[in-house]
Amino acid sequence: MPKKKLIGTVTSTKMKDTVTVQIMMTKKDPLYGKFIKKSKKFHAHDEGNLCNLGDTVEIEECPPISKTKKYKVINIVKKSVISEKNIETPESVENPGGES
């Protein structure tokens, strides 16, 4: 049986070597025919802590690593804009009212 692969967004990186990935699914209601959005969160093993908050990642099923980790991160599909920004603080703060 092939291993299950899913694509989702990283919602938490607070644990060591673990990320929480949220998978969004759409399912058609059998009676009314409307599409319903469902989401589920999985814990995935991230070797080396390469993922950041907001990244889109691909995870794959693997043998259980811990009680809740049954997936591992295969690759990062898309880096988030938040993780790419380097927020730098200026060394000297200028007066907003002009020179004094």
C-alpha positions in Angstrom: 0.0 0.0 0.0 1.5 3.4 -0.9 2.3 6.0 1.7 -0.2 8.8 2.1 1.1 12.3 1.1 -0.6 15.5 2.1 0.1 19.2 1.5 -0.7 21.8 4.2 0.4 24.9 6.0 2.6 25.0 9.1 0.7 26.5 12.0 3.2 25.9 14.9 6.9 25.4 15.2 7.2 25.6 19.0 8.3 22.0 19.6 11.8 20.7 18.9 12.0 18.8 15.5 8.2 18.9 15.3 5.8 21.1 13.3 2.0 21.3 13.4 0.6 21.2 9.8 -3.0 22.1 9.0 -4.6 20.3 6.1 -7.6 21.9 4.4 -10.1 19.6 2.7 -13.3 20.2 0.7 -16.0 17.7 0.7 -19.4 17.8 -1.1 -22.5 17.4 1.0 -24.4 14.3 -0.2 -27.8 15.8 0.4 -27.5 19.5 -0.5 -24.6 19.4 -2.9 -22.7 22.3 -1.1 -19.0 22.1 -0.7 -17.9 22.1 3.0 -14.4 23.1 4.1 -12.9 20.8 6.7 -9.5 21.1 8.4 -7.3 18.7 10.4 -4.0 19.2 12.2 -1.2 16.7 12.1 2.2 16.7 13.9 5.1 16.0 11.6 8.7 15.4 12.1 10.9 18.2 10.9 14.6 17.1 10.9 16.8 20.2 11.5 13.9 22.6 12.2 13.9 23.9 8.5 10.2 24.9 8.4 8.9 28.3 9.6 5.4 29.5 10.4 3.2 29.9 7.3 5.2 27.6 5.0 3.4 25.3 2.7 4.9 21.8 3.2 4.4 18.2 1.9 4.2 15.5 4.6 4.3 11.8 4.2 3.1 8.9 6.4 5.8 7.0 8.2 6.1 4.6 11.1 5.2 6.2 14.4 8.0 8.4 15.8 6.2 9.3 19.0 2.6 9.1 20.4 1.3 11.9 18.1 3.9 12.0 15.3 3.1 9.7 12.4 4.1 11.9 9.5 7.4 13.5 8.4 8.1 16.6 6.3 9.3 15.6 2.8 9.9 19.1 1.3 8.9 22.7 1.6 6.7 23.6 -1.3 6.5 27.3 -0.7 8.2 29.6 1.8 6.0 32.1 3.6 6.5 35.8 3.2 6.8 36.2 6.9 9.7 33.9 7.3 11.6 35.6 4.4 11.5 39.1 5.8 14.5 40.2 7.8 13.2 42.8 10.2 16.1 45.0 11.1 16.1 47.7 13.7 17.8 51.0 12.9 20.9 51.7 14.8 20.1 55.4 15.3 16.6 56.8 15.6 16.1 60.1 14.0 13.9 62.9 15.3 10.5 62.9 13.6 10.2 66.7 14.1 13.3 67.6 12.2 16.8 68.6 13.2 17.3 70.0 16.6 
